[in-house]
């Protein structure tokens, strides 16, 4: 019985390849570790003053990267089915696997029981520091829960790609065997 076609199988194949390899550069450049910071900008008020405004939290950055990994894993599966195991596909599988490991490691070092509100101190142009909350405890826990749920959904696809890669390498070629193309 043939596989259900992916939604990406109807998209221009060259466009898919260009998009995924562009995304791989983004994922490689954005590390999930202690260097992650909340993005804060300054908002002008009616009186001409400014106040800090949260643009993107650490949790939002991680969720975005994980959503990107999810989408890329599905696109990569389509690319793998069409062209087999190329060097770019190998690199993409490694990048997705590494990103998933970074996210899991990040949260393994930060148990829910130890999560608290997170504050940031910014300095105004006059040199006055202002401390404000960027993420509540509840928002941090909710984000972590969404991330873990997504990991449970993404991990089997990444594992399947890893297994396909290993099977092709063990068989000594980079072509997709006929038996792997159908359920």
C-alpha positions as a Markdown table, in Angstrom:
| # | Residue | x | y | z |
|---|---|---|---|---|
| 1 | Unk | 0.0 | 0.0 | 0.0 |
| 2 | Unk | 1.6 | 3.3 | -1.0 |
| 3 | Unk | 2.3 | 6.0 | 1.5 |
| 4 | Unk | 0.1 | 9.0 | 2.0 |
| 5 | Unk | 1.7 | 11.8 | 0.1 |
| 6 | Unk | 3.2 | 14.6 | 2.1 |
| 7 | Unk | 1.8 | 18.1 | 1.7 |
| 8 | Unk | 5.3 | 19.1 | 0.6 |
| 9 | Unk | 5.3 | 16.6 | -2.3 |
| 10 | Unk | 3.2 | 19.1 | -4.3 |
| 11 | Unk | 5.6 | 22.0 | -3.8 |
| 12 | Unk | 8.3 | 22.7 | -6.3 |
| 13 | Unk | 11.2 | 20.4 | -5.3 |
| 14 | Unk | 13.9 | 23.0 | -5.9 |
| 15 | Unk | 12.0 | 25.5 | -3.8 |
| 16 | Unk | 11.8 | 22.9 | -1.0 |
| 17 | Unk | 15.5 | 22.2 | -1.1 |
| 18 | Unk | 16.5 | 25.8 | -1.1 |
| 19 | Unk | 14.1 | 26.6 | 1.8 |
| 20 | Unk | 15.3 | 23.7 | 4.0 |
| 21 | Unk | 19.0 | 24.4 | 3.5 |
| 22 | Unk | 18.4 | 28.1 | 4.3 |
| 23 | Unk | 16.6 | 27.1 | 7.4 |
| 24 | Unk | 19.5 | 24.8 | 8.4 |
| 25 | Unk | 21.8 | 27.8 | 8.4 |
| 26 | Unk | 19.4 | 29.6 | 10.8 |
| 27 | Unk | 19.1 | 26.5 | 13.1 |
| 28 | Unk | 22.9 | 26.1 | 13.2 |
| 29 | Unk | 23.5 | 29.7 | 14.0 |
| 30 | Unk | 20.9 | 29.9 | 16.9 |
| 31 | Unk | 22.2 | 27.9 | 19.8 |
| 32 | Unk | 19.9 | 26.8 | 22.7 |
| 33 | Unk | 22.1 | 27.3 | 25.7 |
| 34 | Unk | 23.0 | 29.9 | 28.4 |
| 35 | Unk | 23.7 | 32.5 | 25.7 |
| 36 | Unk | 20.0 | 32.9 | 25.0 |
| 37 | Unk | 18.7 | 36.2 | 26.1 |
| 38 | Unk | 15.3 | 37.9 | 26.1 |
| 39 | Unk | 14.9 | 40.6 | 23.4 |
| 40 | Unk | 13.8 | 44.0 | 24.8 |
| 41 | Unk | 13.1 | 47.1 | 22.9 |
| 42 | Unk | 12.0 | 50.6 | 23.9 |
| 43 | Unk | 8.5 | 51.8 | 23.4 |
| 44 | Unk | 7.8 | 55.6 | 23.3 |
| 45 | Unk | 4.8 | 56.8 | 25.4 |
| 46 | Unk | 2.6 | 59.8 | 24.8 |
| 47 | Unk | 4.7 | 62.1 | 27.1 |
| 48 | Unk | 7.8 | 61.4 | 25.0 |
| 49 | Unk | 9.3 | 59.0 | 27.5 |
| 50 | Unk | 10.3 | 55.4 | 26.9 |
| 51 | Unk | 9.5 | 52.2 | 28.6 |
| 52 | Unk | 11.0 | 48.7 | 28.0 |
| 53 | Unk | 8.9 | 46.3 | 25.9 |
| 54 | Unk | 9.5 | 42.6 | 25.6 |
| 55 | Unk | 9.9 | 41.6 | 22.0 |
| 56 | Unk | 10.8 | 38.0 | 22.3 |
| 57 | Unk | 11.4 | 35.8 | 25.3 |
| 58 | Unk | 13.8 | 32.9 | 25.6 |
| 59 | Unk | 10.9 | 30.5 | 25.7 |
| 60 | Unk | 9.4 | 31.9 | 22.5 |
| 61 | Unk | 12.8 | 31.6 | 20.8 |
| 62 | Unk | 13.0 | 27.9 | 21.8 |
| 63 | Unk | 9.4 | 27.2 | 20.7 |
| 64 | Unk | 10.1 | 28.8 | 17.3 |
| 65 | Unk | 13.2 | 26.7 | 16.8 |
| 66 | Unk | 11.4 | 23.6 | 17.7 |
| 67 | Unk | 8.5 | 24.4 | 15.4 |
| 68 | Unk | 11.0 | 24.9 | 12.6 |
| 69 | Unk | 12.6 | 21.5 | 13.4 |
| 70 | Unk | 9.2 | 19.9 | 13.1 |
| 71 | Unk | 8.5 | 21.5 | 9.7 |
| 72 | Unk | 12.0 | 20.8 | 8.5 |
| 73 | Unk | 11.9 | 17.1 | 9.5 |
| 74 | Unk | 8.7 | 16.6 | 7.3 |
| 75 | Unk | 10.2 | 18.5 | 4.4 |
| 76 | Unk | 13.5 | 16.6 | 4.7 |
| 77 | Unk | 11.6 | 13.3 | 4.7 |
| 78 | Unk | 10.1 | 14.3 | 1.3 |
| 79 | Unk | 13.5 | 15.3 | 0.0 |
| 80 | Unk | 15.0 | 12.0 | 1.2 |
| 81 | Unk | 12.2 | 10.1 | -0.6 |
| 82 | Unk | 12.8 | 11.9 | -3.9 |
| 83 | Unk | 16.6 | 12.1 | -4.0 |
| 84 | Unk | 18.0 | 9.7 | -1.4 |
| 85 | Unk | 20.8 | 10.4 | 0.9 |
| 86 | Unk | 22.9 | 13.3 | -0.4 |
| 87 | Unk | 25.5 | 15.2 | 1.6 |
| 88 | Unk | 23.0 | 18.0 | 2.2 |
| 89 | Unk | 20.4 | 15.6 | 3.5 |
| 90 | Unk | 23.0 | 14.1 | 5.8 |
| 91 | Unk | 24.0 | 17.5 | 7.1 |
| 92 | Unk | 20.3 | 18.5 | 7.6 |
| 93 | Unk | 19.6 | 15.3 | 9.6 |
| 94 | Unk | 22.6 | 16.0 | 11.8 |
| 95 | Unk | 21.5 | 19.6 | 12.3 |
| 96 | Unk | 18.0 | 18.6 | 13.3 |
| 97 | Unk | 19.2 | 15.9 | 15.6 |
| 98 | Unk | 21.7 | 18.4 | 17.2 |
| 99 | Unk | 19.0 | 21.0 | 17.7 |
| 100 | Unk | 16.6 | 18.6 | 19.3 |
| 101 | Unk | 19.4 | 17.5 | 21.7 |
| 102 | Unk | 20.2 | 21.2 | 22.5 |
| 103 | Unk | 16.6 | 21.8 | 23.5 |
| 104 | Unk | 16.3 | 18.6 | 25.6 |
| 105 | Unk | 19.6 | 19.4 | 27.3 |
| 106 | Unk | 18.5 | 23.0 | 28.0 |
| 107 | Unk | 15.4 | 21.9 | 29.8 |
| 108 | Unk | 17.1 | 19.0 | 31.5 |
| 109 | Unk | 19.3 | 21.5 | 33.3 |
| 110 | Unk | 16.2 | 23.6 | 34.3 |
| 111 | Unk | 13.7 | 21.5 | 36.2 |
| 112 | Unk | 10.1 | 22.8 | 36.5 |
| 113 | Unk | 10.4 | 22.7 | 40.3 |
| 114 | Unk | 13.1 | 25.4 | 40.1 |
| 115 | Unk | 11.5 | 27.7 | 37.6 |
| 116 | Unk | 10.7 | 31.2 | 38.9 |
| 117 | Unk | 9.8 | 34.6 | 37.3 |
| 118 | Unk | 12.6 | 35.9 | 35.2 |
| 119 | Unk | 13.6 | 39.5 | 35.4 |
| 120 | Unk | 15.8 | 41.6 | 33.2 |
| 121 | Unk | 17.6 | 44.9 | 34.1 |
| 122 | Unk | 17.9 | 47.5 | 31.3 |
| 123 | Unk | 19.6 | 50.8 | 31.5 |
| 124 | Unk | 17.8 | 54.0 | 30.2 |
| 125 | Unk | 19.7 | 56.5 | 28.1 |
| 126 | Unk | 20.2 | 58.6 | 31.3 |
| 127 | Unk | 22.0 | 55.7 | 32.9 |
| 128 | Unk | 19.1 | 54.7 | 35.2 |
| 129 | Unk | 18.7 | 50.9 | 35.5 |
| 130 | Unk | 15.2 | 49.5 | 35.3 |
| 131 | Unk | 14.3 | 45.9 | 36.4 |
| 132 | Unk | 11.2 | 44.3 | 35.0 |
| 133 | Unk | 9.6 | 40.9 | 34.6 |
| 134 | Unk | 10.0 | 39.4 | 31.2 |
| 135 | Unk | 8.3 | 36.0 | 31.9 |
| 136 | Unk | 6.1 | 34.7 | 34.7 |
| 137 | Unk | 6.6 | 31.3 | 36.3 |
| 138 | Unk | 3.4 | 30.1 | 34.8 |
| 139 | Unk | 4.3 | 31.3 | 31.3 |
| 140 | Unk | 7.7 | 29.6 | 31.5 |
| 141 | Unk | 6.1 | 26.3 | 32.7 |
| 142 | Unk | 3.4 | 26.5 | 30.0 |
| 143 | Unk | 6.0 | 27.1 | 27.3 |
| 144 | Unk | 8.2 | 24.2 | 28.6 |
| 145 | Unk | 5.1 | 21.9 | 28.5 |
| 146 | Unk | 4.4 | 22.9 | 24.9 |
| 147 | Unk | 8.0 | 22.3 | 24.0 |
| 148 | Unk | 8.0 | 18.8 | 25.6 |
| 149 | Unk | 4.8 | 17.9 | 23.9 |
| 150 | Unk | 6.3 | 18.9 | 20.5 |
| 151 | Unk | 9.5 | 17.0 | 21.2 |
| 152 | Unk | 7.4 | 13.8 | 21.8 |
| 153 | Unk | 5.8 | 14.4 | 18.3 |
| 154 | Unk | 9.0 | 15.4 | 16.5 |
| 155 | Unk | 11.4 | 12.8 | 17.9 |
| 156 | Unk | 9.9 | 9.8 | 16.1 |
| 157 | Unk | 10.3 | 11.6 | 12.7 |
| 158 | Unk | 13.9 | 12.5 | 13.5 |
| 159 | Unk | 14.5 | 9.0 | 14.7 |
| 160 | Unk | 13.0 | 7.6 | 11.5 |
| 161 | Unk | 15.3 | 9.9 | 9.4 |
| 162 | Unk | 18.3 | 8.7 | 11.4 |
| 163 | Unk | 17.3 | 5.1 | 10.9 |
| 164 | Unk | 16.8 | 5.6 | 7.2 |
| 165 | Unk | 20.2 | 7.2 | 7.0 |
| 166 | Unk | 21.9 | 4.3 | 8.8 |
| 167 | Unk | 20.1 | 1.7 | 6.7 |
| 168 | Unk | 21.2 | 3.4 | 3.5 |
| 169 | Unk | 24.8 | 3.8 | 4.7 |
| 170 | Unk | 24.9 | 0.1 | 5.8 |
| 171 | Unk | 23.6 | -1.0 | 2.4 |
| 172 | Unk | 26.6 | 0.9 | 0.9 |
| 173 | Unk | 24.8 | 3.4 | -1.2 |
| 174 | Unk | 23.1 | 6.7 | -1.1 |
| 175 | Unk | 20.0 | 5.7 | -3.1 |
| 176 | Unk | 16.8 | 5.0 | -1.4 |
| 177 | Unk | 16.0 | 1.2 | -1.6 |
| 178 | Unk | 12.7 | 0.3 | -3.2 |
| 179 | Unk | 11.6 | -1.4 | 0.0 |
| 180 | Unk | 11.9 | 1.8 | 2.0 |
| 181 | Unk | 9.7 | 3.9 | -0.4 |
| 182 | Unk | 6.4 | 2.1 | 0.6 |
| 183 | Unk | 4.8 | 1.0 | 3.8 |
